[in-house]
Amino acid sequence: MGSNDHAVVLGGGMAGLLTARVLTDVYERVTIVERDPLPTHVASRRGVPQDRHVHGLLPGGAQVMEELLPGLLDGIEAEGAPVIRDYAEYYCSPAGHLLSREAQPGVPHYLSSRPYLEHHIRARVRALPNIEIIDQCDAVNLVTTETRDRITGVRIQRRTDDSQEETLEADLVVDAMGRGARTPAWLAELGYNRPDEDELVIKVECSSQLIRLPPNPIPEKAVVVGARPGRPTSGGLVLQENGAWLLTATGRLGLRPPTDFKARLDFVGDFMPPHVMAAIRNAEPIGEVATFRFPANRWRHYERLRNFPEGLLVAGDALCSFNPIYAQGMSVAALQAAALRDCLNRGTHDLPRRFFRVAATPLGMVWQLASGADLALPEVEGPRPLPLRLFNSYVGRLQAKAEHDPVLAAQFIRVAFLVDPPTQLLRPATALRVMTGKQRRMAPASTTEGTSGSRVQT
């Protein structure tokens, strides 16, 4: 077996597919092993319980996906994915501040369901000549050298009657099996240390349902209202590829959105803008209600381990997973794939150490954004060192000024969409606008949240 003969990716979700795509440039054969049966059409999967809730392909992630799979974005748009180019079609209210409707971040924002996007990516990856996908198959354990310093394959078992364990020999195995990935336990069995973990408990619960609205019910294609101090609830209404709209309501720390449609409307009525509530109160629910629980942000710090076997990597949510409310997961998977691509351009020697260190940079950036936003809510328990308190205070002031400053609003969106790093918010020109810009007083009737009788002025 050559050193770049065969790579195996465990997990056929977004991270697994994008990782496999990168590996096809270096390895002669790439095999994806997936536990679920993989549909050949647009459909939800049991192994992706969050895929029936509002998703966002952030422009930063979309740019990487287009690099890896040229033509993807034009393809999904041509087949029906809505796209925001004029941000007057995007209603964004983070932390109680409605960002200026005149903001133009200068990047297209592609909207679609998660199953739709994953279907298109899977079809393109499946069509690559050196890719094989084995679905309905479990990864049982790793195979190593006698000295346990290198992974040489993985034992698998197909989910069919009377199936026996098989061994897939591999020069590289990538664990992309999500939050429940078994690499920490496998490392312990092999005598290695488990990685340190950062965890921030948020206890997010989502309730979602597709709804049918009359033609052109609202001027936006996406409405996103975030939580704010004193109200740890949020929600989104996003146009989908089939002309339906997906309504997601979320609560944190024990606040559970109702599954009953009318009760859910009352739940989101506390913060959704009046014109949106007027539209969705007359909506036709489609299909079943989907619920999802997400306990905590978690980052496994493999880059801190002093000893780690060659021939093994970890990617996607198996490495780091974030609050799904911020729609960062798919884009972070793309950023990790880009990090792996850059590492492989310099060869496969010492690949785990190099990859984990390179991937830690985008992960650290997104962790700062996600955990910082969560910890801006006093209801969330967690450490708040002075630098975080200062940054959150500054961002809060920026968001307030961005209600009337389209330049600040556009810069904030570009950072939230992973196009620019958070340091862009601290540039002298931006900081000057934040600290000295004049904020116009709002008229008494101006609101960003709620319906008649429950308006909250910002």
N, C-alpha and C positions, 0 to 999 in steps of 0.2 A: 504494500500500500504506500503510495507517495505521500509526502508531507502535506500536500494540498489536494488530496484525492477526494475525500468525502467529508462533508459537514452535515450534522443532524441538528435540526431546530425542534425543540419540544414546545409545542403550542402553535396553533394556526390562527391566532387572533391578529390584531393589527401589528403588534410588536414582532410576532413571529414571522409574519408575511414580509414586513419591511426588512427585517434582519436577513431572512432568506434571500431576498432580492440582492442585498449587498454581497452576500457570500457567493452568489453565482458568478461574480466577476473574478473570483480567486480560486474557488474550489471546482473541481471537475464535475462533482455531483453534490446536490443538496437535497436532503430529505426532510420534509416537515412531518412530524408526528403529532396528530391532534386527537384528543379524546372524543370530541363530539362528531356526529355525522355532519359533514360539510355540505350545505345545500348548493345546488347549481343555479339557484335563483335568489332573489332578494328575500331574505327571511331571517328572523331572530334565531339565536342559538342559546341553548340552555347554559352553556359555559360562559356566556356574556350577559349576565342578568341586567346589566345597566343599559343594554342596547335599545331598550324600549322607552328611554327617557331622552330629553333634549340633549343633543350633542352639538359640539361646535368644532369644525375643522379650522383652527386658528390659522391666520395667514402665514405665520412663521413656520408652522408644520406643513401647510399646503405647499409652500415653496420647496421644501425638501422633498416631499412626495413627488412633485413634478420633476425634480432633478433625477430621482431614482426611476420614475416611470413616466417618461416623456409622453405628453398627450393626455395624461389622466384627467387634468382639470377641464380641458376642453371637452373631453369625452363625457364626464359626468354632467356638465352643463348642457351639452347637446341632447342628452337623454332625459333632461328634466330637472336637474338640481338647480334650485333658485340661487342667485348670486346677488350680493349687495356690492355695488360699485359707488352709488351715491348714498352717503351715510345719513341722508335725511330719512332713509328707509330703515334706520337702525335706532331704536329707542333703548338707551343704555343709562341705567340709574344705579350706580354702585354706591353703597353706604348712604343712601338717602339723598344723593346729589344727581339730578338729571343733567348729563353732559350736554354741552351746547349742540343743538341740532344742526348747526352750521359746520361742525367739525368734518374734515375730509382727510382721513389718515393716508389716503393714496394707495391702498392695497385692497384687492377684491376679497370679499368674505363669502366663501362657498357654504351654502346651507343644504343639508340633506339629513336623512336618518342615518344612524350608524350602520344598520344592515345594508343600506343602499351603497354607502361608500365602501364598506368592507367587501361587498360582493364584487365591485368593480376592481378593487385592488387584488382580490384573490384570483379573479379571472385573468388579470394580466400576469400575475406571478405564476399561476398554473401553466400559462402558455409558454413560459421560458423553457428552452430545450433541455436544460440540465437540472430541472426541478422534478421531484416526485413528492406527492402528498399521500400520506397514509392516514386516513381518518378512522374513527371508532377504534382507537388503539391507546392503551395506557403505557406510560413510561414507568417501569418497575424499579429500576436501579441503575446506577452507573457501573461501568466496567473500567478497571484500572490496571496499570502495571503492578508487578509484585511489590515494588517499592512505594506504590500509591502516590507517586509524584506526577503522574500524567493520566488523564482520562483517555481511554482508548475506545470507548463505545458506550452503548446504553442497551439495557435489556428492556424489551417491550412485550406486550401481550395484547393481541387483538381481541376485541369484544365480540367474539363469535363463539358458538358452542364448540367445546372440546379443543379450544385453541391452547397452544403451548407457548411458553416463553421463547422468544427469539433474541438473538444478539445482533445489533447493528454496529458493526465496526465503524469507527469514525476518527478522523484526525481532530475534529472539533465538535463539541456538543454545546448547544446554547439552550439554557433554561429560560423560556419565555412563557411559562405556564401561569402567569398572573400572581395575584397576592398569595395564593395557596401553594406557590412553588415549593418544591421539596429540597432545594439545594442546601439550605442551612442544616437540615437533618442529615442529608447525605454527607456533608462535610464532617459532621460530628461522628458519623459511623466510620469515616475514613481516618479519624484521628486529628482532624483540623479544628480550629476554633470557628465557632459561629460568628458571623459579622455583628458588630455593634448595630443597634437600631435606634433611630430617632422616631418617636411616635408622638402625635398630637391628637388626643381624643376629641372628636367633634360630633359623633353620633348623628350623622345626616340621614334623613329619611325622605324619600321621594315618592310622589304619586303622580302618574302620568296617564294621559289618554289622548288619542287622536280625536279631533273634532272637525266637523264640516261647517264652514262659514259661507255666507253668500258671497258672490264675486266682489272683489275689492272692498272688503269690510273695513279695513283700516289702511292708512297710508304706509305703514311699515311692513317689512318682511320678517323682522325679528324684534321682539320686545323682551328685554332682560332687566329685571329689578332685583337688586341684591339685598342682602340683609344689612341692617344697621344696628348700632347699639340700642338696646331696648326692644328690638324686634328681630329675633333670630330666625326669621322666615324670609323666603324669597321665591322667585318663580320666573318662568319664561314661556313665551308663546312664539313658536317658530314655524314659518311656512316650510312644508316638506315637498319632496320631489313629485308626489302624486296629487298635489293641489290641496291636500288636507293640511291641517295645522296641528302641531303637537303642543299640548298644554302640560307643563310640569310644575307642580307645587312642591316646595321643599321646606323642611323644618330641621332644626338642630336641637340636640340635647333634650330629647324626649318630646319635642313638639312634632306630632305625627300628622301629616296632611290627610284629610278624609279621603276615602275611596268613593263615597257617594258623590255624584256629579254636582248636585245642588250645594251640598255642604262644601265641596272643594271650591266652588265659585265664591261662596261666602268667605272661605279661607283666603283666597287670593284677592278678594275685594278690599282687604285691608291695605293693600299696597299697589295693586295694578292701577294704571291710569284710567280715568273715567271713560275715555273713548274706547279703550280695549274692553272694559267690563260691559259697556253697552253692546259690543259686538258678540262677546262670548256668552252672554246670558241667553241669547237666542240661538246658540250653536246646537248642532246635532252630534251627540257623542257617537263615536265609531269604535266598535270592538270592545275588548275588555280593558279594565284598569290594570296598569302595571305598577308594582311597588318595588322599592329597592332600599336597602339599608347599607350604609357605609360607616364603619365604626371610627376609623382614624386615619390620618395621614401617616405614612410609614416609609422611612428611608433606611435601607440596609446598606451599611457602609463597607462594601467589599474592598473599596480602595484603601481602607485602613489595615487590612489583614497583612501580616508580614509573610505568611506562608499560604500559598494557594496553588492547587494543582494546575499544570499546563493542560491545554486542551479543553477547558471549560470556561464558559462565560454565562452571565446572567443579564437579562434585558427586560425592558418593559416594566409592568407593575411588579414583577418579581424582584426588581431592583428598587423601584421607588414608585409609590402611588399617592395621588393627591386627591383632595376634596373634589368630587366630580362636578360640583356646582360651577367651578371655574373653567370647565371644558378644556383642560390641559392635557389629558391623558394621551390622546391620539397624537397630538403634536409633539409631546415629549418622546413618544416612541419613535417618531421620525427623527428628532434631534439625536437620539441615541444611535439610530441607524447611521446617521451622518458621521457621528463620532467613530463608529466602527469602521466605516468606509475610509476615513482619514487614517486610522491606525493600520488598516490592511494595506494602504498605499505604501507603508514603510515595512511591509513584510509581516510574517506571522510569529517571529521570534518574540518571546516574552509578551505575548498578546494579552493575557488577562490583566497583568499589572498595568500595561499601557492603556488598555481600553477603560478600565475602571477609573483611572486617574483622569483621562480625557473626558469621560462621560460625567464625572463629578462636577464639571464646570456648568453645563446647562442644567443639570439637576439642582445644583446649589442655587442657581438663578431662579428657577421655578419654585423651589422650596421656599425661598425668601418671599416670593410673591404670594404663594398660597397660604403658608403658615402666618405670614404677616397680616393678610386679610382676615384670616380666622381669629387671630389674637387681637385684632382691632375691636372685636366684640367682647365686652367684659364678661359675657356669659360663658365664654370658653376659658377653661382653666389651662394654664401653661406658663412657662417662664417668659418674662418680658424684660430682658436686659435693656439697659439704657439706650444702646444704639437702635434697637427695635422700636422703643417708645418714641425716640426722636424721629425715626423714619416714618412711622405710622402717623405721627402728628403732622409731619410735613406733607405726606400724601393726602391726609384729610383736608389740609388747607388747599392743596393743589386741586382736589376734586371740587371743593367749594368754589374756587375761582374758575374752574373749568365749566361751571354752569353757564357762564357768560363769555368765556374766552375760548373760541374755537381752536386756537393754536395749542393751548394747554390740553384741551379735550382730545385733539388729534394725537398729541404726544402720549397722553395717558393710554389711549386705545392701542397705539403701536406697541407700547411696552406690555400691556395686558395680553395682546395678541402675539407675543413672542417674536415680533419683528425687530424691535430694538431692546437692548438690555436695560435693566432698571436704572443703571447709572445715567442713562439719558435724562431721567427726571431730575438729576442733580446738576446738569450742565449750568454754567453761570447764566446764560440767557434765559433758561427755563426757571431757575431759582429766582431770578430778578422779577419775572412776571408773577411768580407765586407770592413773593414777599412784598412787592410794591404795587402790583396791578390793582386798579380800582374796580371794586365789585359793585355793580349797580343794584340798587334796592329793588326787591321784587314787589309786584303789585299783590294786594291781599288775595286775589283769586288765583294766583299762580300756584300750581301744585305739581308734584311729581308722583304722588302716591294716593291711593284710595279712591273711593267713589263718593257720591253725595252723602253727606252725613258722617263720613269717616276720613276727611281729608287731612293730610299731614303736610304742613308747609315747610319748605326747606330754606 
